[in-house]
Amino acid sequence: MLELVAAFICLTTLLTFVNFRFIGLPPTIGVMVTALMFSLLLQGLSLLGYPGLEERVQQLIGQIDFGDLLMNWMLSFLLFAGALHVNLNDLRSYRWPIGLLATFGVLIATAVIGSLAYYIFALFGWHVSFLYCLLFGALISPTDPIAVLGVLRTANASKPLKTTIVGESLFNDGTAVVVFTVLLGIAQLGETPTISATAMLFVHEALGGVLFGGLIGYVVYRMIKSVQQHQITVMLTLALVIGGSAMATELHVSAPIAMVVAGLIIGNLGRNLAMNDMTRKYLDGFWELLDDMLNALLFALIGMELLLLPFNWLHVAAASLLALAILLSRLLTVAPAIVLLRRWRTVPRGTIRILTWGGLRGGVSVALALALPLGPERDLLLSITYIVVLSSILLQGLSIGKLVKHATRNEPAPVAEPAQH
């Protein structure tokens, strides 16, 4: 295990250095691109008759349980770090579009993507059941908070856009996981759960995560307020994420949602009422560093997963059509929410376009695809998901900044937000 951790951290550090020194892409995307180039280099060496290095790296990558690592651990750290810097008042101001996109938006996207996938798979001669197509729709429907947060750091978007995109991304994982879990249960058991059973599952997972996150977040906030010591404050937040994620798993509530809620409490109540300037400085520095390191590790892993996935050019063609279907479903979910919002407040120009194109897919979708039962349908959906995620991060992630600039070119420049104290 120690060898695996050491090798992966060293390799990720090397890829990060190469991107910063020679490529210059945004950090997370650059690390993934560098990892992809490394994967292709290893495959090229294998074709030339030198398979040893590729086989060794495959063995190391194969020992990593990507689904468990991301969903139960890394995602909790990254969501907590992201939520620390989200203003709760901003979220409250845009609660309707965020709520609609994070709940009904996921349901609509699951149905639209699943239906279109059924016909697209048939077009390529793959006989995939409609239930598995819906499973694909559920796992690919949530926008990825890690990819979105990383990209928005470099996009000069207005506050309403940033708040809506980030808020949706932080919360829609819970809805997607519940929908995916229900559909997966039907696929494995062959039984359709009742509406009441489905509602109870949602209440237990999602609302349970909200309540649990609120409880542990408030307890840690009170503890921070009683000490005013930066080392202890950092240790308390670290224990909150590690212990809270483990407890959430045992209680069968959503750890990602719990960490978002806890992060909002520490980042708002804790930052404003329980910390002095030195404590805020140390807390921000620690979590920003940890966030950057985990992002690099995650995107390096996504790039190197290429070594483990069997796919061909038919997969690429099908994934291209499905990527268009995903954008269509995104438009169908975004447009009604923004039209509804316009009844009450002014919405910046180009909002629908930016929200549609800014709905990046990422590691969450890959992790859910890995949770599918073993079989030919899983192999197909995993390969398609991986290609869609890569295209989303590379094409949408690298161009969203230009789209924001173009769509808002006649808008007043966003006013710098005062730092939270």
VEXDREN-2710 file (C-alpha; in Angstrom, 1 decimal):
% VEXDREN-2710
k/r/px/py/pz
1/MET/0.0/0.0/0.0
2/LEU/2.8/2.4/0.9
3/GLU/4.5/1.7/-2.4
4/LEU/1.3/2.4/-4.3
5/VAL/0.7/5.8/-2.5
6/ALA/4.4/6.8/-3.0
7/ALA/4.4/5.9/-6.7
8/PHE/1.1/7.7/-7.4
9/ILE/2.0/10.9/-5.5
10/CYS/5.5/11.1/-7.1
11/LEU/4.0/10.5/-10.6
12/THR/1.3/13.1/-10.0
13/THR/3.8/15.6/-8.8
14/LEU/5.9/15.0/-11.9
15/LEU/2.9/15.5/-14.1
16/THR/2.0/18.7/-12.3
17/PHE/5.5/20.1/-12.7
18/VAL/5.5/19.2/-16.5
19/ASN/2.2/21.0/-17.0
20/PHE/3.3/24.1/-15.1
21/ARG/6.8/24.3/-16.6
22/PHE/6.1/23.4/-20.2
23/ILE/2.3/23.2/-21.1
24/GLY/0.7/26.0/-19.0
25/LEU/-2.9/24.8/-19.1
26/PRO/-5.2/25.4/-16.1
27/PRO/-3.9/23.2/-13.3
28/THR/-6.5/20.4/-13.0
29/ILE/-7.0/20.1/-16.8
30/GLY/-3.3/20.4/-17.5
31/VAL/-2.5/17.5/-15.1
32/MET/-5.2/15.4/-16.8
33/VAL/-3.9/16.2/-20.2
34/THR/-0.3/15.4/-19.1
35/ALA/-1.5/12.1/-17.6
36/LEU/-3.3/11.3/-20.9
37/MET/-0.1/12.0/-22.8
38/PHE/1.8/9.8/-20.4
39/SER/-0.7/7.0/-20.9
40/LEU/-0.5/7.3/-24.7
41/LEU/3.3/7.2/-24.4
42/LEU/3.2/4.0/-22.4
43/GLN/0.9/2.4/-25.0
44/GLY/3.2/3.6/-27.8
45/LEU/6.1/1.9/-26.1
46/SER/4.1/-1.3/-25.8
47/LEU/3.4/-1.3/-29.5
48/LEU/7.1/-0.8/-30.2
49/GLY/7.9/-4.0/-28.1
50/TYR/8.5/-2.5/-24.7
51/PRO/5.4/-3.4/-22.6
52/GLY/7.1/-3.7/-19.2
53/LEU/6.5/-0.1/-18.0
54/GLU/2.9/0.0/-19.1
55/GLU/2.2/-3.3/-17.4
56/ARG/3.8/-2.1/-14.1
57/VAL/1.8/1.1/-14.2
58/GLN/-1.4/-0.8/-15.0
59/GLN/-0.8/-3.0/-12.0
60/LEU/-0.4/0.0/-9.7
61/ILE/-3.5/1.8/-11.1
62/GLY/-5.5/-1.5/-10.9
63/GLN/-4.9/-1.6/-7.2
64/ILE/-6.8/1.7/-6.7
65/ASP/-10.5/1.4/-6.0
66/PHE/-11.4/4.6/-7.9
67/GLY/-15.1/4.5/-6.9
68/ASP/-14.5/4.0/-3.2
69/LEU/-11.6/6.4/-3.1
70/LEU/-13.5/9.2/-4.8
71/MET/-17.1/8.8/-3.5
72/ASN/-16.2/7.9/0.2
73/TRP/-13.1/10.0/0.7
74/MET/-11.7/12.4/-1.9
75/LEU/-15.1/13.9/-2.7
76/SER/-15.8/14.7/0.9
77/PHE/-12.5/16.6/1.2
78/LEU/-13.0/18.5/-2.0
79/LEU/-16.6/19.4/-1.4
80/PHE/-15.8/20.7/2.1
81/ALA/-12.9/22.7/0.8
82/GLY/-15.2/24.2/-2.0
83/ALA/-18.1/24.9/0.4
84/LEU/-15.8/26.8/2.8
85/HIS/-15.6/29.7/0.3
86/VAL/-19.3/29.8/-0.7
87/ASN/-21.4/32.6/0.8
88/LEU/-24.6/31.3/2.4
89/ASN/-26.5/34.5/1.7
90/ASP/-25.7/34.1/-2.1
91/LEU/-26.9/30.6/-2.1
92/ARG/-30.1/31.7/-0.4
93/SER/-30.6/34.4/-3.0
94/TYR/-30.5/31.9/-5.8
95/ARG/-32.0/28.9/-4.1
96/TRP/-34.8/28.4/-6.7
97/PRO/-32.7/27.9/-9.8
98/ILE/-30.1/25.9/-7.7
99/GLY/-32.9/23.7/-6.2
100/LEU/-34.6/23.1/-9.5
101/LEU/-31.4/22.2/-11.3
102/ALA/-30.1/20.0/-8.5
103/THR/-33.3/18.0/-8.2
104/PHE/-35.8/18.1/-11.1
105/GLY/-32.9/18.9/-13.4
106/VAL/-31.2/15.6/-12.6
107/LEU/-34.5/13.7/-13.0
108/ILE/-35.2/15.3/-16.4
109/ALA/-31.6/14.8/-17.6
110/THR/-31.7/11.1/-16.5
111/ALA/-34.9/10.5/-18.6
112/VAL/-33.8/12.5/-21.6
113/ILE/-30.2/11.1/-21.7
114/GLY/-31.4/7.5/-21.0
115/SER/-34.0/7.6/-23.8
116/LEU/-31.6/9.1/-26.4
117/ALA/-28.8/6.6/-25.3
118/TYR/-31.2/3.7/-26.0
119/TYR/-31.5/4.7/-29.6
120/ILE/-27.9/5.7/-30.0
121/PHE/-26.6/2.3/-28.7
122/ALA/-29.0/0.5/-31.0
123/LEU/-27.7/2.6/-33.9
124/PHE/-24.2/1.1/-33.3
125/GLY/-25.5/-2.4/-32.9
126/TRP/-25.2/-2.6/-29.1
127/HIS/-28.3/-4.2/-27.4
128/VAL/-28.4/-2.3/-24.1
129/SER/-31.6/-2.6/-22.0
130/PHE/-33.6/0.6/-21.4
131/LEU/-32.9/0.2/-17.7
132/TYR/-29.2/0.3/-18.2
133/CYS/-29.6/3.3/-20.5
134/LEU/-31.4/5.0/-17.6
135/LEU/-28.6/4.1/-15.3
136/PHE/-26.2/5.7/-17.8
137/GLY/-28.5/8.8/-17.7
138/ALA/-28.4/8.9/-13.9
139/LEU/-24.6/8.6/-13.6
140/ILE/-23.8/11.1/-16.3
141/SER/-26.5/13.7/-15.4
142/PRO/-24.8/15.5/-12.4
143/THR/-22.4/18.2/-13.1
144/ASP/-19.1/17.6/-11.4
145/PRO/-18.4/20.0/-8.5
146/ILE/-14.6/19.4/-8.6
147/ALA/-14.3/20.1/-12.4
148/VAL/-16.7/23.1/-12.1
149/LEU/-14.9/24.7/-9.2
150/GLY/-11.5/24.3/-10.8
151/VAL/-12.7/25.9/-14.1
152/LEU/-14.6/28.8/-12.5
153/ARG/-11.5/30.0/-10.7
154/THR/-10.2/31.1/-14.1
155/ALA/-13.5/32.2/-15.7
156/ASN/-14.5/35.8/-15.0
157/ALA/-18.2/35.0/-14.5
158/SER/-20.6/37.2/-12.6
159/LYS/-21.7/36.4/-9.1
160/PRO/-25.2/35.0/-10.1
161/LEU/-23.6/32.7/-12.6
162/LYS/-20.9/31.5/-10.3
163/THR/-23.4/31.0/-7.4
164/THR/-25.9/29.1/-9.5
165/ILE/-23.3/26.8/-11.1
166/VAL/-21.3/26.1/-7.9
167/GLY/-24.5/25.7/-5.8
168/GLU/-26.0/23.2/-8.2
169/SER/-22.8/21.3/-8.5
170/LEU/-22.3/21.0/-4.8
171/PHE/-25.8/19.6/-4.2
172/ASN/-26.8/17.6/-7.3
173/ASP/-24.6/14.6/-6.5
174/GLY/-27.0/13.6/-3.7
175/THR/-30.0/13.5/-6.1
176/ALA/-28.0/11.6/-8.8
177/VAL/-26.7/9.0/-6.3
178/VAL/-30.2/8.3/-5.0
179/VAL/-31.6/8.0/-8.5
180/PHE/-28.7/5.8/-9.5
181/THR/-29.1/3.6/-6.4
182/VAL/-32.9/3.1/-7.0
183/LEU/-32.3/2.1/-10.7
184/LEU/-29.3/-0.1/-9.7
185/GLY/-31.5/-1.9/-7.2
186/ILE/-34.1/-2.5/-9.9
187/ALA/-31.5/-3.9/-12.2
188/GLN/-30.0/-6.2/-9.5
189/LEU/-33.2/-7.4/-7.9
190/GLY/-35.6/-7.2/-10.8
191/GLU/-38.2/-5.4/-8.6
192/THR/-39.5/-1.9/-8.9
193/PRO/-39.6/-0.2/-5.5
194/THR/-42.7/1.6/-4.4
195/ILE/-43.0/5.3/-4.5
196/SER/-43.0/5.4/-0.7
197/ALA/-39.8/3.3/-0.5
198/THR/-38.1/5.5/-3.1
199/ALA/-39.1/8.6/-1.1
200/MET/-37.8/7.2/2.1
201/LEU/-34.5/6.3/0.5
202/PHE/-34.2/9.9/-0.7
203/VAL/-35.1/11.3/2.7
204/HIS/-32.7/9.0/4.4
205/GLU/-29.8/9.7/2.1
206/ALA/-30.2/13.3/1.1
207/LEU/-32.1/14.9/4.0
208/GLY/-30.2/12.7/6.4
209/GLY/-27.0/14.1/5.0
210/VAL/-28.2/17.7/5.4
211/LEU/-29.2/17.1/9.1
212/PHE/-26.0/15.1/9.9
213/GLY/-23.8/17.7/8.2
214/GLY/-25.6/20.5/10.0
215/LEU/-25.1/18.8/13.4
216/ILE/-21.4/18.0/13.1
217/GLY/-20.7/21.4/11.5
218/TYR/-22.4/23.3/14.3
219/VAL/-20.6/21.2/17.0
220/VAL/-17.2/21.9/15.4
221/TYR/-18.1/25.6/15.0
222/ARG/-18.8/25.8/18.8
223/MET/-15.5/24.0/19.5
224/ILE/-13.6/26.4/17.3
225/LYS/-15.3/29.4/18.9
226/SER/-14.1/28.2/22.4
227/VAL/-10.4/27.9/21.6
228/GLN/-9.3/30.7/19.1
229/GLN/-6.1/28.7/18.2
230/HIS/-5.3/28.1/14.6
231/GLN/-3.5/24.7/14.9
232/ILE/-6.4/23.3/16.8
233/THR/-8.9/24.8/14.4
234/VAL/-7.3/23.2/11.4
235/MET/-7.1/19.9/13.2
236/LEU/-10.8/20.1/14.1
237/THR/-11.9/20.7/10.5
238/LEU/-9.7/17.9/9.3
239/ALA/-11.2/15.6/11.9
240/LEU/-14.7/16.8/10.9
241/VAL/-14.2/15.7/7.3
242/ILE/-12.4/12.3/8.1
243/GLY/-14.6/11.3/11.0
244/GLY/-17.8/12.8/9.5
245/SER/-17.3/10.9/6.2
246/ALA/-16.8/7.6/8.1
247/MET/-19.8/8.2/10.3
248/ALA/-22.0/9.2/7.4
249/THR/-21.1/5.9/5.6
250/GLU/-22.0/3.9/8.7
251/LEU/-25.3/5.8/9.1
252/HIS/-26.1/5.4/5.3
253/VAL/-26.5/9.1/4.7
254/SER/-24.9/11.1/2.0
255/ALA/-21.4/11.9/3.0
256/PRO/-20.9/14.5/0.1
257/ILE/-24.0/16.4/1.1
258/ALA/-23.1/16.3/4.8
259/MET/-19.6/17.7/4.0
260/VAL/-21.2/20.5/1.8
261/VAL/-23.5/21.6/4.7
262/ALA/-20.7/21.3/7.3
263/GLY/-18.4/23.3/5.0
264/LEU/-21.0/26.1/4.6
265/ILE/-21.4/26.3/8.4
266/ILE/-17.7/26.5/9.1
267/GLY/-17.1/28.8/6.2
268/ASN/-19.8/31.2/7.2
269/LEU/-20.6/31.0/10.9
270/GLY/-17.1/29.8/11.8
271/ARG/-15.3/32.3/9.7
272/ASN/-17.4/35.3/10.7
273/LEU/-18.0/34.6/14.4
274/ALA/-15.4/32.2/15.7
275/MET/-12.0/33.0/14.0
276/ASN/-9.5/35.8/14.2
277/ASP/-7.4/36.9/11.2
278/MET/-4.5/34.5/11.9
279/THR/-6.9/31.5/12.2
280/ARG/-8.7/32.4/9.0
281/LYS/-5.3/32.7/7.2
282/TYR/-4.1/29.3/8.4
283/LEU/-7.4/27.6/7.7
284/ASP/-7.7/29.0/4.2
285/GLY/-4.0/28.2/3.4
286/PHE/-4.4/24.6/4.6
287/TRP/-7.6/23.8/2.8
288/GLU/-6.5/25.6/-0.4
289/LEU/-3.3/23.5/-0.5
290/LEU/-5.1/20.3/0.3
291/ASP/-7.8/21.1/-2.4
292/ASP/-5.1/21.8/-5.0
293/MET/-3.2/18.6/-4.2
294/LEU/-6.3/16.3/-4.2
295/ASN/-7.5/17.9/-7.4
296/ALA/-4.1/17.1/-9.0
297/LEU/-4.3/13.5/-7.8
298/LEU/-7.8/13.0/-9.0
299/PHE/-7.3/14.4/-12.5
300/ALA/-4.0/12.5/-12.9
301/LEU/-5.9/9.3/-12.0
302/ILE/-8.7/10.1/-14.5
303/GLY/-6.0/10.6/-17.2
304/MET/-4.2/7.4/-16.4
305/GLU/-7.4/5.3/-16.2
306/LEU/-7.0/5.2/-20.0
307/LEU/-4.5/2.4/-19.5
308/LEU/-7.2/0.1/-18.0
309/LEU/-10.2/0.7/-20.2
310/PRO/-10.8/-1.3/-23.4
311/PHE/-12.4/0.9/-26.1
312/ASN/-12.3/1.4/-29.8
313/TRP/-13.3/4.1/-32.3
314/LEU/-16.9/3.0/-32.3
315/HIS/-17.0/3.9/-28.6
316/VAL/-15.6/7.4/-29.5
317/ALA/-18.2/7.9/-32.2
318/ALA/-21.1/6.8/-29.9
319/ALA/-19.7/9.0/-27.1
320/SER/-19.6/12.0/-29.4
321/LEU/-23.3/11.6/-30.2
322/LEU/-24.1/11.0/-26.5
323/ALA/-22.2/14.2/-25.6
324/LEU/-24.6/16.1/-27.9
325/ALA/-27.5/14.4/-26.2
326/ILE/-26.1/15.4/-22.8
327/LEU/-25.8/19.0/-23.9
328/LEU/-29.4/18.9/-25.2
329/SER/-30.7/17.5/-21.9
330/ARG/-28.7/20.2/-20.1
331/LEU/-30.4/22.9/-22.2
332/LEU/-33.8/21.4/-21.4
333/THR/-33.2/21.6/-17.7
334/VAL/-31.4/25.0/-17.6
335/ALA/-33.7/27.0/-19.8
336/PRO/-37.0/26.6/-17.7
337/ALA/-35.1/27.4/-14.4
338/ILE/-33.6/30.6/-15.8
339/VAL/-36.9/31.6/-17.5
340/LEU/-38.6/31.2/-14.1
341/LEU/-35.9/33.2/-12.3
342/ARG/-36.4/36.1/-14.8
343/ARG/-39.9/36.7/-13.3
344/TRP/-38.3/37.9/-10.1
345/ARG/-34.9/39.3/-10.9
346/THR/-32.6/40.5/-13.6
347/VAL/-30.6/37.6/-15.1
348/PRO/-27.2/38.4/-16.9
349/ARG/-27.0/38.1/-20.6
350/GLY/-26.0/34.7/-21.9
351/THR/-26.9/32.8/-18.7
352/ILE/-28.6/29.9/-20.4
353/ARG/-25.7/29.4/-22.8
354/ILE/-23.1/29.6/-20.1
355/LEU/-25.0/27.3/-17.7
356/THR/-25.5/24.8/-20.5
357/TRP/-21.9/24.7/-21.6
358/GLY/-20.6/25.0/-18.0
359/GLY/-22.2/21.8/-16.9
360/LEU/-19.0/19.7/-16.9
361/ARG/-19.0/16.0/-16.2
362/GLY/-16.1/14.5/-14.2
363/GLY/-14.9/11.9/-11.7
364/VAL/-18.2/11.4/-10.0
365/SER/-19.7/10.0/-13.2
366/VAL/-16.7/7.6/-13.6
367/ALA/-17.0/6.5/-10.0
368/LEU/-20.7/5.7/-10.4
369/ALA/-20.0/3.8/-13.7
370/LEU/-17.5/1.7/-11.8
371/ALA/-20.3/0.7/-9.4
372/LEU/-22.2/-1.1/-12.1
373/PRO/-22.4/-4.9/-11.9
374/LEU/-19.7/-6.7/-13.8
375/GLY/-20.7/-7.6/-17.4
376/PRO/-20.5/-6.5/-21.0
377/GLU/-23.0/-3.6/-20.4
378/ARG/-20.8/-2.3/-17.6
379/ASP/-17.7/-2.4/-19.8
380/LEU/-19.5/-0.5/-22.6
381/LEU/-21.0/2.1/-20.3
382/LEU/-17.7/2.6/-18.4
383/SER/-15.8/3.2/-21.7
384/ILE/-18.5/5.6/-23.0
385/THR/-18.6/7.5/-19.7
386/TYR/-14.9/7.9/-19.6
387/ILE/-14.8/9.3/-23.1
388/VAL/-17.7/11.7/-22.4
389/VAL/-16.0/12.9/-19.2
390/LEU/-12.7/13.5/-21.0
391/SER/-14.4/15.4/-23.8
392/SER/-16.4/17.5/-21.3
393/ILE/-13.4/18.5/-19.3
394/LEU/-11.2/19.2/-22.3
395/LEU/-13.6/20.9/-24.7
396/GLN/-16.0/22.6/-22.3
397/GLY/-13.5/23.2/-19.5
398/LEU/-10.9/24.9/-21.8
399/SER/-13.5/27.0/-23.6
400/ILE/-15.9/28.1/-20.8
401/GLY/-13.8/31.1/-19.9
402/LYS/-13.9/32.4/-23.5
403/LEU/-17.7/31.8/-23.7
404/VAL/-18.2/33.8/-20.5
405/LYS/-16.1/36.6/-21.9
406/HIS/-18.0/36.6/-25.2
407/ALA/-21.5/36.3/-23.7
408/THR/-21.0/39.0/-21.2
409/ARG/-18.8/41.4/-23.3
410/ASN/-21.4/44.2/-23.1
411/GLU/-22.2/43.6/-19.4
412/PRO/-20.6/45.8/-16.7
413/ALA/-17.5/44.2/-15.2
414/PRO/-18.3/42.1/-12.1
415/VAL/-17.6/44.0/-8.9
416/ALA/-14.9/42.5/-6.7
417/GLU/-16.5/40.8/-3.7
418/PRO/-15.3/41.7/-0.2
419/ALA/-13.5/39.0/1.6
420/GLN/-15.4/37.1/4.3
421/HIS/-14.5/37.9/7.8
END
